[in-house]
Amino acid sequence: MPTPVPHATTTAVVAHGANDLRVERIERGEPAPGEAVVAVAYGGVCGSDLHYWRDGAVGESILRAPMVLGHEIVGVVARPAADGSGPAAGTPVAVHPATRHPTEVRFPADRPNLSPGVGYLGSAARVPHTPGAFAGEVNLRASMLRALPADLDLRTAALAEPASVAWHAVDRAGSVAGKRVLVVGAGPIGALAVAVAHRAGAAEIVAVDVHEHPLSIATAVGATRTLHAGEAAAIAAVDADVVVESSGTPQGLASAIRGATRGGTVVLVGMLPTGDQPVPISLAITRELTLTGSLRFNDEIDAVLASLTDGSLVVDPIVTHTFPVADALRAFTVAADPSVSGKVLLDFRER
C-alpha cells in the first residue's frame, strides 16, 4: 500500500469555544477541482468573529466544534483551480464569502442572500461548521474570488466585504441623494454606511455613537455632524429621511425610530439579540415609517471594488490597527473595544 502524501499545513486562527481562541497549525487539505489555493494577506475582524470568541455563538449559530474564523479576507492566488475556472496564479483577489446550496425554502430569486441554503465562511450555522479563512493559505471556490485591479492595494481591499454589507444596507432605503441620513452606531459597519451614503450624494449625514473615537472616524469618511448616543432630544430632532441602525441594540433601534422623519425609512443592519425587543413601535405606526431588514449582501462587492479603485468610496480612516496573525488574541481584544478601535486587520503575510 502506498504511503499517504501528507497535506500541507498552515497557520490559522481557531475558536475552540467561548474565550478559547488559538493560533495553531492545521491541515489545509487538497483543493477540489473548482477550488483555488489563496495565500491570505489580510483578514478583517468582524463582530461575528468576536461573538464566537467571547460567547461561543452568534445568535442561534452555536459553536459545537473548533472552527477557523474569518470571512473578510484578501490575498493572492497561489494555485489556480485545476478545472481552469477563476483567476490565474499571482492574481490579487477579494473574496465573496457566500456559497449557495439547494434549499426547498422559498425566497425571492433576485435576493439570494435570503436563502437559508447560503453558507458563509466562518459560520457555525450548519453542522459540520463552515470553516473560515483566517489562515495563511485557504482552499476557496473559484466563484468566490474577485480579481483586484493592479492599482487597488490589498489593505484597502480588505474592507470590500464589510463595505458591501454597508452598501446593501444603504441600498435597501432606495436613493439617498439629496437626503438627510442618520446612522446610529458608528462602528466599522456604521462608518462604512456613512462612507457609502456620502458617495451616494446624501445632503447631510448625522452619526451617533456612545464613544468619541468612532465618531471621529465617521467624520473622516463623510459625516457632517455627530451626536453622542445619550443626546436623546438632539437625536429625535434630526428628522432624518433615512436611518441606518447599525448598533444592534434595542436602545439604538429606539433612537433610530425617534430620529426618523414622518414617512421615513429605518434600515436595520445591526444584529439585535434573539427574542422580543422593547422598542417604541407605536411611533413607527403613527409616523408611517418603513422598517426594513438588511442581511449581508449579494453582488454589491463588485460595485464596492470599482468604487474603492476609483477613489469615490473613502474607507482608509476606518482601519485603525493591524496585527500579525501571531498576535490574534491581542487583535481581537482591541477590536472588542470600540472606544479605541475601528476595523482591526490581521496580517498573514509573515507567518
Disulfide bonds with the S-S distance in Angstrom:
none
